[in-house]
Amino acid sequence: MKKMKAVGLQQYLPIDHPESLLDLQIEKPSAKGRDLLIRVKAVSVNPVDYKVRSPKDKFEDMPKILGWDVAGIVEEVGPLCTLFKPGDKVYYAGDITRPGCNSEFHLVDERIVGHMPKTLNFAEAAALPLTSITAYEALFDRMKISSFSKDNKNKTILIIGAAGGVGSIAIQLAKWAGLTVIGTASRQESQNWATALGVDYTINHYEDFVSQLNLLNIEAVDYILCLNSTNNYWTNMAEVIAPQGTICSIVETDEPLNLTLLKNKSVTFVWELMFTRSMYQTEDMINQHKLLNRIAILIDSHILKTTISEILYPINAENLRKAHAILENGKTIGKVVVEGFE
């Protein structure tokens, strides 16, 4: 039985606890069916990592491996695979119902894997999959925004939490689609980051939205993408969304939302979870493969750029604990990547 390095947990502990994430030796898997076996070169962390790891009264007999953002090389293909071959460079976000990618080798269904952008290294590519899939699905699948810029002339989108991981990609995709983009950012550093990525205007999410938009001569927005605290911004969103507009959120709520606030304007509200397709094995699951390949073309055409902001080396428990802590402070700009096994 061959072994491989991995980082995982058995107890759900605060990130400052030395056993919140552990260096492990676990069994190396092999590819079957439509699975690819990937040699992991770099991983990125996302809020889903620390949400899954958050303290709870539970013990795992078998270590739980986290991680849902990876760039690597195809080591082995299952007998039913048709999209990749050994040696291909790939990137993907994976499936939350299966072991994560914080290991030397990782199994993933080829239908949710894309060919890595040719112009990026592994660390730069690892920053992209989860946020790119989330942003793309939110804009074009859930909110039904046209990807043809001529269709979006004079249309506006408000992105709440514009400087974070998903926001950093959503800004670029929205500009590519021809939208006027307003992003929320409360600090000068995050405002500068969002501006560099292409936002037309920034407003402060700690202040009233209506009055700030009025100062910009904007009465209402056609679309809202909420990437932070749906509960806190619900009333603000209901006030500034245009009649027959669309709101999409990626953040779960602690309490029921008052949908009646949207009724008079006939506003559409939709959720986006990029794990839905893999979690339910939907018939269109392969769309994530196509989507990631499309993102790679946009990267290689210099229409989009990676949103990496920090790299830690190597991939081990200590550095993943650092990465989780950075994200948990709630002020992350861009993406934190951990690269390479020693």
N, C-alpha and C positions, 0 to 999 in steps of 0.2 A: 504493500500500500504506500503510494507516494504521498509525501506531505508538502504543504506550502505554507508560507507566511500569510497571516491575516491579522486584522484588528477587529475586535468585537467586544461584546459585553455578556455578562451573565446576571449582573444586578443593574437596576435602573437607578443611577446615582447622580448627584449634582456634578457638573463638569469639573469642579475643582477637587473632586475626590480622586485619588490616584488609581482607583479600580473602576472608574466610570467607563474607561475604554482600556482594553488589555491587548498586549502583543500575544499572538497565539500561533500554534502550529495545528493546522487542520488538514483533512484529507483533500487531495487534489481531485477535482471532478473530471469527467470525460464527456464529450459531446454526443448526444443522442437526438434523434428526431430532427427538428428544425433548429436545434441549439448550435451556437458557436461557442467554442472555448477561446476566451480572450486572454492574452498576456497583458496584464494591466500595467500601463506606463505612467499614468497620472490620473488623479481623482479630484473632484471638487466637492465642496460641502454646500448644503442648502438648508433652509429652515426645517425641511422634513427630517433631516438627520437628528437635530436636537429635539424635535417634537417626539419622534419615536423613542429617543433615548431618555426623555424627561423622567424625573424620579417617580417611581410607583412601587407599590408593594408586590413585587413579582420577581421570581428567580428562574433563569433559563438553564435547564439541564444541559442542553446543547448550546454552545455560544451563538449569539445572534450577531450576524455581520451586517453592518449598515453600509450606506454609500450608494447614491443614485446619480452619478455623473462620472463618466470615465472616457478616456482615450487610450487605445492600445492596439495590439496586433493580433489578427486571427491566428491562433495556434492550431486549431483543429475544427473541422466542420462535421455536423451530424449528417447521417445518410440521406436525409430529406432536404438538405440545404441546396439552394439554387442561386442565391444572391451574392455569395462571397466565396473566397478561396483562401487557403492558408497563406499568410504573408500580407494580406490586405490590412491597411491602416484604417481603423474605424473609431467612431465615437457614438455614444448613446447614453440614455438615462436609466434604462432598465425597467424592472417590474417590482413594485413594492411588496408583492406577495411572495417573492423569492429572495434568497440571500443576496445581500448587497455586494458592491464591487470593491470593498476595502480588503482585497486579498490579491495574492500574486496572479492567480488565474480566476476567471469568472465565467459562468455560463449565462447566456442570454439568447432569447429567441431572435433569429435574424430579421424578423419582420419589424422590429423596433430599433434596428441598427442602421446607421448611415456611413457612407464612405467619408473619411475625414477630409476636411479642407486641405488642399495640396500646399497652400501657402502658410499653414500654421504648424508649429511644433506641438508635441503631445500636451504640454501644460496649457498652451493657449486654446487648444481644441477641447480639453477637459472642462473648461469654464463654460462651454456653450450648450450642451444638449438639453438639460432639464429646463433651463430658462428660455431657450429658443423654442422648444416644443410648446411650452406653456404660453409664451407670448404669441406665437403664430396661431395656435389653436384658438386662443382667446379672441384675437382680432378677426381672423378669417373664417374659422369654423363656427365659433359660438356667436359672435356679434355680426357675422355675415358681411363684414366690410369688403368691398371690392379691392382686389390687388392692383387694379388699373387706376393710375393716378388721375386720369381724366374724369373718372366717375366721382372723385372725392373733392373736386374743386369747391372751395368755401366751406368744407366740412371740418369740424373740430373734434378733437379727443382730449379728455382730461385724464392723465395718468397719475394716480395717487400712489406715492412712493416711487418716484421716477428714477432715483439714483441707485436703487437696489439691483439685485441680479436680474429679475424678470423685467423691471422697468428699463434697465439699460439696453436690453434687446428690443423691448416694445417701442421705445422712442425711435430707434432706427428703422424698424419695420413700418411704423406709422408714417414716418417721413417718406420712406420708399413708396408707400401707397398714396402719397400726395395729400395727407391730412395736415391741418394746422395742429401742432402739438403743444398742449399746456401741461407742464409737469409740476407736481408738488415737491418741494424740498425746503427744509427748515434751516439748514446751515449753509454758510457761504461755500464750503468745500463741496457739498452735495449739489448746490446750485451750479457751480462751475463744471462739475462732472456732467450733469444733465445738459448743460448748454453746449459743451464740447461734443456731445453725442447728437445734438441737433434740435433740442426743444426750441420752440419759438418764444415761449414765455414760461416763467416759473412763478408759482404762488406758494404761500406758506400754509402747510396743512394744519397748523395750530390756530389759524385765524379763519374768520368767516369767508366762505368761498364766494358768495354773491357779490359782496362789496369789492373784493379783489378783482373779480372778473369784470365788474362794471368799470373799474379804473382802466381796464384794457379795452373798453368798448365792446365787450363780449357779453351778450345778454344770456345766452344758454349754450350748452355744448351738445353735440350730436351723440357722442359716445363717451362713456366713462369706464376706465379699467381700474378697478380697485385692487391694490396689491398690499394693503395694510389695513387691519382693523375695520372690517365691514360695519360692525356695530357703531363705532365712533363716528364714522363719516356718513351714515345712512341718511340723516336729515339733510346734511349739506348736499349730498348727491341728488336727493329727490328735488331739492330746490333749484339746482343749476342744470339738470338734464332737460333737453329740449323736448317738446311734445313729439311723441312717437320715436323718441330716442331709445338707446340701448345701454344698459349697465351690465358689466361683467365683473365678477369678483372671484378671486382665487383663495380667499381667506375665510375659513369656517367661522360661524358665529356662536357665541355663548348663550344667546337668547333668540327667540323668534323675531324676524324682521317684520315691520309694519308695512306690508305690501300695499295697503290702501293708499299710502302716500304717492304711489305711482299711478293710481287708477285714472284720475282725471286727464293725465297727459298720455294715457295709453302707452306707457313705457314698458319695454321688455327688460326683464332681469334674467340673467343666465349665470350658471356656475361654470368654471373651468378647472378640471383636474387632469393633468397630463397622464396620470396612471390609469384613467378609466379604460382606455382601449386594451391595455395589457391585462388589467385586473379582470375584465369581463370577456377577454378573448373575442372582441367584437369582429364582425366580418371585415370592417375597414381598418383592422389593426396595422396592415402594411402601409397605411398612409403615413405613419411615423417614419418609416424607412424613406419614403418619398420626400417627406417634409425635411428630414435631416440632409438628404442629398441636395435639396433646393437651397437650404441654408448654406451648405458648403459652396455652392455655385455663387451665391450672393457674397460670401466672404472672399472667395477667390477673384471675384469681379470688383472687389473693393467697395461694394455697396454697403456691406455690414462689416463691423470689426469686432474682434473678441473683447470681452469686458473683464478680463483678468485684472485684478488690482494687487494681489499679493501671492507669492509662491513660497511654500515651505518644503524643505527637503530633509530626510526621505519620508516615505509613507511608513509611519509607525504610530503607536498609541499616543506618545507624547505630542507629536505634531498634530494629530487629529484632535486631541483634547484642546490644543491651542486654537485650532481652526473653529471648533465648536464654540469656544469661549468668545472668539471675535464676533461670530454671528449672533450669539445670544445677547450681546450688548445693544442690539437693535439699531446700530448706526453704521452698518457695513455699507460701503460703496463698492459696486462691482462684485467680483467673485474672488474667493480665496481657494487656491489650488494647492494640493499636496502631491509631490512628484517623486516617483522612483522608489523601488525597494532596494535596500542595501544588500 
